[in-house]
């Protein structure tokens, strides 16, 4: 159990280093460098890297090192296609399955999102916690496994291309708060609409990186 806790800690720290580009995208790093940088031992770091590799955050090349692949707009848009469907399902399930403890934690998170003054780092932690709360409330471990890599890689892209930090944090806080409020109201239609609105924001953000607006989209039948 203690070793699992260390592996989780190593995962969180290496993911943070990748997301905030303390490890340069496209670069190769060694396992020994990561043990020194994180303060965790070889075994926790190795377990963390295996998990990050499954999520697409790193590529492990035996005898060469660990590659942190560059994030592209094309990859982000494909990930968001997947997230759109899976997150809409997650919020619908959470509406019906969220138990008392889930609901208390969601209500506390809504309050934080409305009133706390975030740094980029503290806001990122609320995003991860919000995703965890929703998926945990949905009570489907297969859904959790499918969503984790798409959400992690999307966070990395968002941070990498951040320009107006205060504005993006404000918009993201509002969108995540609306999802949680709809789940607390057990309004699955509103929760789904709020989830799709968050996805639209992320898609628009990705197209803005290219310097133009997204193409006109067909009416999303899943929002009906």
Buried (B, 14 or more C-beta within 10 A) or exposed (E): EEEEEBBBBBBBBBBBBBBBEEBEBEEBBEBEBBBEBBEBEEEBBBBBBBBBBEBBBBBBEEEEBBBBBEBEBEBBBEBBEBBBEBBBBBBBBBBEBBEEEBBEBBEEBBEBBEEEEBEBEEBBEBBBBBBBBBBBBBBBEEBBEBBBBBBBBBBBBBBBBEEEEEEBBBBBBBBBBBBBBBBBEEBBEBBBBBBBBBBBBBBEBBBBBEEEEBEEEEEEEEEE
